[in-house]
Amino acid sequence: MLSKSCRYGIRAVIYLASRPVSEGKTGIKKISSELDLPAPFLAKILQQLAKQKILSSTKGPNGGFSILKDSRKVTLFDIVRTIDGNDIFTDCVMHNGSCQNVEKEKKQCPLHDDYSKTRTNLITLFSNTTIYDLVTRVNNSELVNI
């Protein structure tokens, strides 16, 4: 459902939000090593999040990334929209384009009504789940490995 880029971005933001502020910025090599993700690909994802002011990015030998916004104010919805766009929240599950376009063209998707409910639940879940919530869950679970 979510792209690999989006999943990597969510994992990285959770990782950065869980680090003590006193440690400052974290380099891309450390993030990619800790999360076992490819560094060049991850760097591009994190730059997208920095452009949207979710993360802070500093270049250079002592540079790296840190969470810029309060993790209580950053939602999964923010991250998904930044990396994957709005398609998951607007597009028809079977046809090209949004469900609004499908309805205008009278080509109702056989899954439209069911997926519409799922989409609404997904928007609610992503909008109400903050990075702080996820960091707390990860910290309280020995089984979860971001």
Residue frames as a rotation matrix with the C-alpha (Angstrom) as fourth column:
MET 1
0.572 0.820 0.000 0.00
0.820 -0.572 0.000 0.00
0.000 0.000 -1.000 0.00
LEU 2
0.811 -0.405 -0.422 2.72
-0.259 -0.896 0.361 2.49
-0.525 -0.184 -0.831 0.94
SER 3
0.750 -0.612 -0.251 5.76
-0.229 0.116 -0.966 2.78
0.621 0.782 -0.053 -1.28
LYS 4
0.405 -0.727 -0.555 9.12
0.848 0.526 -0.070 1.50
0.343 -0.442 0.829 -0.13
SER 5
-0.474 -0.574 0.668 10.28
0.332 -0.819 -0.468 5.13
0.816 0.000 0.579 0.01
CYS 6
0.176 0.651 0.738 7.44
-0.538 -0.564 0.626 6.01
0.824 -0.508 0.251 2.36
ARG 7
0.902 0.130 -0.411 8.06
0.210 0.699 0.683 3.03
0.376 -0.703 0.604 4.63
TYR 8
-0.020 -0.985 -0.172 11.77
0.885 0.063 -0.461 3.90
0.465 -0.162 0.870 4.80
GLY 9
-0.410 -0.095 0.907 10.92
-0.023 -0.993 -0.115 7.53
0.912 -0.068 0.405 5.54
ILE 10
0.630 0.708 0.319 8.58
-0.400 -0.056 0.915 6.61
0.666 -0.704 0.248 8.37
ARG 11
0.721 -0.418 -0.553 11.19
0.635 0.719 0.283 4.30
0.279 -0.555 0.784 9.90
ALA 12
-0.309 -0.918 0.250 13.88
0.739 -0.397 -0.545 6.97
0.599 0.016 0.801 9.66
VAL 13
-0.135 0.323 0.937 11.71
-0.339 -0.904 0.262 9.68
0.931 -0.282 0.231 11.21
ILE 14
0.896 0.431 -0.106 10.81
-0.085 0.400 0.913 7.37
0.436 -0.809 0.395 14.11
TYR 15
0.363 -0.854 -0.372 14.51
0.879 0.446 -0.166 6.60
0.308 -0.267 0.913 14.55
LEU 16
-0.484 -0.587 0.649 15.49
0.399 -0.808 -0.434 10.29
0.779 0.049 0.625 14.53
ALA 17
0.205 0.658 0.724 12.66
-0.459 -0.589 0.665 11.26
0.864 -0.469 0.181 16.88
SER 18
0.904 0.152 -0.399 13.77
0.220 0.635 0.741 8.60
0.366 -0.757 0.541 19.35
ARG 19
-0.025 -0.993 -0.111 17.31
0.803 0.047 -0.594 10.00
0.596 -0.104 0.796 19.60
PRO 20
0.286 0.075 -0.955 18.15
0.821 -0.533 0.204 12.40
-0.494 -0.843 -0.214 22.43
VAL 21
0.959 0.120 0.257 18.26
0.235 -0.844 -0.483 16.04
0.159 0.523 -0.837 21.31
SER 22
0.669 -0.742 -0.041 21.63
-0.416 -0.420 0.807 16.38
-0.616 -0.523 -0.590 23.06
GLU 23
0.073 -0.652 0.755 23.19
0.489 0.683 0.542 14.03
-0.869 0.329 0.369 20.48
GLY 24
-0.273 -0.170 -0.947 22.53
-0.508 -0.810 0.292 16.56
-0.817 0.561 0.135 17.71
LYS 25
0.391 0.390 -0.834 22.36
-0.917 0.084 -0.390 15.59
-0.082 0.917 0.391 14.07
THR 26
0.198 -0.269 0.942 22.74
-0.089 0.953 0.291 12.01
-0.976 -0.141 0.165 12.90
GLY 27
-0.509 -0.524 -0.683 24.66
-0.712 -0.188 0.676 11.24
-0.483 0.830 -0.278 9.72
ILE 28
0.393 0.702 -0.595 23.06
-0.918 0.339 -0.206 9.35
0.057 0.627 0.777 6.87
LYS 29
-0.296 -0.570 -0.767 25.61
-0.472 0.785 -0.401 6.51
0.830 0.243 -0.501 7.18
LYS 30
-0.962 -0.041 0.271 24.64
-0.269 0.341 -0.901 5.92
-0.056 -0.939 -0.339 10.81
ILE 31
-0.122 0.991 0.062 20.90
-0.809 -0.063 -0.584 6.07
-0.575 -0.122 0.809 10.06
SER 32
0.361 0.271 -0.892 21.20
-0.850 0.490 -0.195 3.71
0.384 0.829 0.407 7.11
SER 33
-0.599 -0.656 -0.459 23.42
-0.354 0.731 -0.583 1.33
0.718 -0.187 -0.670 9.05
GLU 34
-0.854 0.292 0.431 21.16
-0.409 0.136 -0.903 1.28
-0.322 -0.947 0.003 12.13
LEU 35
0.102 0.995 0.010 18.03
-0.662 0.076 -0.746 0.70
-0.743 0.070 0.666 10.01
ASP 36
-0.471 -0.402 0.785 19.74
0.266 0.784 0.561 -1.50
-0.841 0.473 -0.262 7.40
LEU 37
0.717 0.690 0.100 18.60
0.386 -0.274 -0.881 0.75
-0.581 0.670 -0.463 4.54
PRO 38
0.106 -0.707 0.699 20.52
0.988 -0.005 -0.155 1.91
0.113 0.707 0.698 1.43
ALA 39
-0.251 -0.316 -0.915 22.16
0.649 -0.756 0.083 5.27
-0.718 -0.573 0.394 2.21
PRO 40
-0.988 -0.152 -0.008 21.81
0.102 -0.701 0.706 7.07
-0.113 0.697 0.709 -1.17
PHE 41
-0.411 0.910 0.058 18.13
0.456 0.150 0.877 6.14
0.790 0.387 -0.476 -1.48
LEU 42
0.184 0.450 -0.874 17.44
0.982 -0.052 0.181 7.08
0.036 -0.891 -0.452 2.14
ALA 43
-0.649 -0.510 -0.564 19.25
0.537 -0.833 0.136 10.42
-0.539 -0.215 0.814 1.75
LYS 44
-0.884 0.370 0.285 16.88
0.077 -0.486 0.870 11.43
0.461 0.792 0.401 -1.07
ILE 45
0.033 0.933 -0.358 13.86
0.677 0.243 0.695 10.50
0.736 -0.265 -0.623 1.04
LEU 46
0.062 -0.064 -0.996 15.13
0.950 -0.303 0.079 12.45
-0.307 -0.951 0.042 4.05
GLN 47
-0.921 -0.382 -0.075 15.82
0.330 -0.868 0.370 15.49
-0.207 0.316 0.926 1.87
GLN 48
-0.422 0.860 0.286 12.14
0.303 -0.164 0.939 15.48
0.854 0.483 -0.192 0.83
LEU 49
0.394 0.577 -0.715 11.18
0.843 0.082 0.531 15.54
0.365 -0.812 -0.455 4.50
ALA 50
-0.391 -0.606 -0.692 13.67
0.777 -0.621 0.105 18.33
-0.493 -0.497 0.714 5.18
LYS 51
-0.901 0.094 0.424 12.17
0.245 -0.695 0.676 20.42
0.358 0.713 0.603 2.36
GLN 52
0.059 0.996 0.066 8.79
0.263 -0.079 0.961 20.09
0.963 -0.039 -0.267 4.07
LYS 53
-0.278 -0.301 0.912 10.33
-0.655 -0.635 -0.409 21.20
0.702 -0.712 -0.020 7.41
ILE 54
0.875 0.461 -0.149 9.69
-0.238 0.675 0.698 17.87
0.423 -0.575 0.700 9.12
LEU 55
0.570 -0.783 -0.249 13.42
0.805 0.473 0.358 17.21
-0.162 -0.404 0.900 9.41
SER 56
0.778 -0.507 -0.371 16.43
-0.475 -0.861 0.180 19.47
-0.411 0.036 -0.911 9.66
SER 57
0.766 -0.549 0.333 19.37
0.642 0.671 -0.370 18.76
-0.020 0.497 0.867 7.38
THR 58
0.676 -0.659 -0.329 22.93
-0.519 -0.743 0.423 20.02
-0.523 -0.115 -0.844 7.57
LYS 59
0.891 -0.420 -0.172 25.59
0.067 0.498 -0.865 19.24
0.448 0.759 0.472 4.97
GLY 60
0.252 -0.916 0.313 29.23
-0.766 -0.386 -0.514 18.60
0.591 -0.110 -0.799 5.67
PRO 61
-0.462 -0.599 -0.654 31.41
-0.125 0.774 -0.620 16.33
0.878 -0.205 -0.433 7.78
ASN 62
-0.985 0.147 -0.084 29.49
0.103 0.124 -0.987 17.09
-0.135 -0.981 -0.138 10.98
GLY 63
-0.537 0.824 -0.180 26.17
-0.825 -0.468 0.316 17.30
0.176 0.319 0.931 9.22
GLY 64
-0.944 0.315 -0.098 23.24
0.322 0.944 -0.076 15.00
0.069 -0.103 -0.992 9.23
PHE 65
-0.294 0.935 0.198 19.56
-0.033 -0.217 0.976 14.93
0.955 0.280 0.094 10.04
SER 66
-0.954 0.200 -0.222 17.41
0.250 0.128 -0.960 15.58
-0.164 -0.971 -0.172 13.07
ILE 67
-0.076 0.985 0.155 13.71
0.975 0.041 0.221 15.98
0.211 0.168 -0.963 13.62
LEU 68
-0.819 -0.242 0.520 12.78
0.253 -0.966 -0.051 19.63
0.515 0.090 0.852 13.26
LYS 69
-0.095 0.888 0.450 9.16
-0.557 -0.422 0.715 19.68
0.825 -0.183 0.535 14.38
ASP 70
-0.427 0.122 0.896 7.82
-0.850 0.285 -0.443 18.49
-0.309 -0.951 -0.018 17.69
SER 71
-0.957 -0.022 -0.288 7.18
-0.146 0.896 0.418 14.76
0.249 0.443 -0.861 17.20
ARG 72
-0.579 0.813 -0.067 3.78
0.440 0.242 -0.865 15.25
-0.687 -0.530 -0.498 18.87
LYS 73
0.128 0.614 -0.779 2.78
-0.359 -0.703 -0.614 17.45
-0.925 0.358 0.130 15.93
VAL 74
-0.521 -0.339 -0.783 4.10
-0.853 0.168 0.494 15.30
-0.036 0.926 -0.376 13.06
THR 75
0.327 0.724 0.607 1.60
-0.573 0.663 -0.482 12.70
-0.751 -0.191 0.632 11.89
LEU 76
-0.360 -0.336 0.871 1.91
0.393 0.792 0.468 9.71
-0.846 0.511 -0.153 9.62
PHE 77
0.636 0.682 0.362 -0.39
0.656 -0.229 -0.719 11.62
-0.407 0.695 -0.593 7.28
ASP 78
0.724 -0.434 -0.536 2.24
-0.447 -0.887 0.115 14.38
-0.525 0.156 -0.837 6.99
ILE 79
-0.298 -0.927 0.227 4.96
-0.441 0.345 0.829 11.91
-0.847 0.147 -0.511 6.07
VAL 80
-0.172 0.305 0.937 2.86
0.659 0.742 -0.121 9.87
-0.732 0.596 -0.329 3.64
ARG 81
0.843 0.537 0.006 1.67
0.384 -0.594 -0.707 13.00
-0.376 0.598 -0.708 1.81
THR 82
0.460 -0.754 -0.469 5.22
-0.624 -0.651 0.433 14.34
-0.632 0.094 -0.770 1.62
ILE 83
-0.538 -0.794 0.284 6.71
-0.402 0.538 0.741 11.16
-0.741 0.284 -0.609 0.17
ASP 84
-0.700 0.297 0.649 3.87
0.574 0.775 0.265 9.40
-0.424 0.558 -0.713 -1.67
GLY 85
-0.899 0.422 0.119 1.53
-0.260 -0.731 0.631 12.30
0.353 0.536 0.767 -2.32
ASN 86
-0.445 0.826 0.345 -2.24
-0.786 -0.175 -0.593 12.19
-0.430 -0.536 0.727 -1.95
ASP 87
-0.437 0.292 -0.851 -2.92
-0.697 0.487 0.526 9.27
0.568 0.823 -0.009 -4.30
ILE 88
-0.852 0.083 -0.517 -3.50
0.301 0.885 -0.355 6.74
0.428 -0.458 -0.779 -1.54
PHE 89
-0.713 0.572 -0.406 -6.11
0.278 -0.301 -0.912 9.07
-0.644 -0.763 0.056 -0.09
THR 90
-0.179 0.653 -0.736 -7.84
-0.623 -0.654 -0.429 10.02
-0.762 0.381 0.524 -3.34
ASP 91
-0.568 -0.128 -0.813 -7.28
-0.813 0.244 0.530 7.48
0.130 0.961 -0.242 -6.11
CYS 92
0.611 0.788 -0.071 -9.61
-0.789 0.614 0.018 4.68
0.058 0.045 0.997 -7.03
VAL 93
0.111 -0.563 0.819 -8.31
-0.516 0.672 0.532 1.26
-0.850 -0.481 -0.216 -6.11
MET 94
0.125 0.010 0.992 -8.98
0.547 0.833 -0.078 -0.16
-0.828 0.553 0.099 -9.60
HIS 95
0.726 0.206 0.656 -9.26
0.680 -0.360 -0.638 2.71
0.105 0.910 -0.402 -12.11
ASN 96
-0.489 -0.849 0.202 -6.78
0.822 -0.526 -0.218 5.42
0.291 0.060 0.955 -13.02
GLY 97
-0.493 0.239 0.837 -7.52
-0.077 -0.970 0.231 8.67
0.867 0.049 0.496 -11.30
SER 98
-0.919 0.165 0.358 -9.54
-0.386 -0.193 -0.902 9.75
-0.080 -0.967 0.241 -8.34
CYS 99
-0.642 0.758 0.116 -12.87
0.692 0.638 -0.339 8.31
-0.331 -0.137 -0.934 -7.30
GLN 100
-0.055 0.609 -0.791 -14.41
-0.062 -0.793 -0.606 11.71
-0.997 0.016 0.082 -8.14
ASN 101
-0.514 -0.205 -0.833 -13.33
-0.808 -0.209 0.551 11.26
-0.287 0.956 -0.058 -11.78
VAL 102
-0.986 0.165 -0.033 -14.68
0.150 0.951 0.272 7.71
0.077 0.263 -0.962 -11.82
GLU 103
-0.358 0.905 -0.231 -18.02
0.581 0.022 -0.814 8.90
-0.731 -0.426 -0.533 -10.44
LYS 104
-0.112 0.277 -0.954 -18.23
-0.500 -0.846 -0.187 11.68
-0.859 0.456 0.233 -13.10
GLU 105
-0.624 -0.223 -0.749 -17.55
-0.779 0.250 0.575 9.18
0.059 0.942 -0.330 -15.87
LYS 106
0.410 0.884 0.226 -20.12
-0.907 0.422 -0.003 6.73
-0.098 -0.203 0.974 -14.44
LYS 107
0.201 -0.431 -0.880 -17.54
-0.265 0.841 -0.472 3.95
0.943 0.328 0.054 -14.26
GLN 108
0.575 0.106 0.811 -18.12
-0.809 -0.071 0.583 2.95
0.119 -0.992 0.045 -10.67
CYS 109
-0.522 -0.806 -0.280 -15.41
-0.649 0.588 -0.482 0.72
0.553 -0.070 -0.830 -9.29
PRO 110
0.273 0.674 -0.686 -16.85
-0.019 0.717 0.697 -2.54
0.962 -0.178 0.208 -7.92
LEU 111
-0.127 -0.396 -0.909 -14.80
0.906 0.326 -0.268 -1.94
0.403 -0.858 0.318 -4.76
HIS 112
-0.366 -0.106 0.925 -15.67
0.114 -0.991 -0.069 1.76
0.924 0.080 0.375 -4.46
ASP 113
0.542 0.678 0.497 -18.02
-0.395 -0.316 0.862 1.61
0.742 -0.664 0.096 -1.48
ASP 114
0.860 -0.263 -0.438 -15.87
0.491 0.659 0.569 -0.83
0.139 -0.705 0.696 0.48
TYR 115
-0.113 -0.989 0.095 -12.62
0.928 -0.139 -0.345 0.98
0.355 0.049 0.934 -0.28
SER 116
0.014 0.207 0.978 -14.19
-0.007 -0.978 0.207 4.34
1.000 -0.010 -0.013 0.50
LYS 117
0.936 0.328 0.128 -14.73
-0.150 0.043 0.988 3.16
0.319 -0.944 0.089 4.08
THR 118
0.557 -0.804 -0.211 -11.20
0.828 0.515 0.222 1.80
-0.070 -0.298 0.952 4.23
ARG 119
-0.178 -0.609 0.773 -9.81
0.638 -0.670 -0.380 5.06
0.749 0.425 0.508 2.86
THR 120
0.448 0.433 0.782 -11.71
-0.288 -0.758 0.585 7.05
0.846 -0.487 -0.215 5.49
ASN 121
0.987 -0.105 -0.119 -10.35
0.153 0.445 0.882 4.78
-0.040 -0.889 0.455 8.23
LEU 122
0.243 -0.958 0.151 -6.84
0.956 0.211 -0.202 5.09
0.162 0.194 0.968 6.81
ILE 123
-0.063 -0.199 0.978 -7.01
0.213 -0.960 -0.182 8.88
0.975 0.197 0.103 6.74
THR 124
0.784 0.413 0.464 -8.27
-0.363 -0.302 0.881 8.88
0.504 -0.859 -0.087 10.32
LEU 125
0.833 -0.514 -0.206 -5.54
0.538 0.661 0.523 6.48
-0.132 -0.547 0.827 11.46
PHE 126
-0.021 -0.915 0.403 -2.72
0.927 -0.168 -0.334 8.37
0.374 0.367 0.852 9.72
SER 127
0.057 0.111 0.992 -4.02
0.033 -0.993 0.110 11.78
0.998 0.026 -0.060 10.81
ASN 128
0.788 0.366 0.494 -4.37
-0.459 -0.184 0.869 10.74
0.409 -0.912 0.023 14.45
THR 129
0.798 -0.582 -0.158 -1.09
0.590 0.700 0.402 8.84
-0.123 -0.414 0.902 14.77
THR 130
0.838 -0.545 0.007 1.88
-0.542 -0.836 -0.087 11.01
0.053 0.069 -0.996 15.62
ILE 131
0.200 -0.876 -0.439 5.54
-0.177 0.408 -0.896 10.16
0.964 0.257 -0.073 15.44
TYR 132
-0.455 -0.297 0.840 5.62
-0.843 -0.161 -0.514 10.59
0.287 -0.941 -0.177 19.21
ASP 133
0.526 0.727 0.441 2.97
-0.805 0.593 -0.017 7.85
-0.274 -0.346 0.897 19.50
LEU 134
0.863 -0.200 -0.464 5.08
-0.137 0.791 -0.596 5.51
0.486 0.578 0.655 17.38
VAL 135
-0.206 -0.964 0.167 8.31
-0.420 -0.067 -0.905 6.28
0.884 -0.256 -0.391 19.23
THR 136
-0.180 0.225 0.958 6.51
-0.980 0.039 -0.194 5.52
-0.081 -0.974 0.214 22.49
ARG 137
0.832 0.549 0.079 5.24
-0.534 0.831 -0.157 2.21
-0.152 0.089 0.984 21.11
VAL 138
0.525 -0.725 -0.447 8.69
-0.090 0.475 -0.876 1.24
0.846 0.500 0.184 19.81
ASN 139
-0.397 -0.728 0.559 10.32
-0.621 -0.235 -0.747 2.13
0.676 -0.644 -0.359 23.13
ASN 140
-0.035 0.489 0.872 7.73
-0.955 0.240 -0.173 0.08
-0.294 -0.839 0.459 25.05
SER 141
0.917 0.390 0.087 8.15
-0.336 0.870 -0.361 -3.02
-0.217 0.302 0.928 22.91
GLU 142
-0.035 -0.960 0.278 11.14
-0.491 0.259 0.832 -5.29
-0.870 -0.108 -0.481 22.82
LEU 143
0.028 0.131 0.991 9.73
0.553 0.824 -0.124 -7.11
-0.833 0.552 -0.049 19.80
VAL 144
0.912 0.389 0.133 9.42
0.331 -0.501 -0.800 -4.14
-0.244 0.773 -0.585 17.46
ASN 145
-0.228 -0.971 -0.069 12.42
0.598 -0.196 0.777 -3.31
-0.768 0.136 0.626 15.33
ILE 146
0.624 0.481 -0.616 11.92
-0.138 -0.708 -0.693 -0.21
-0.769 0.517 -0.375 13.26
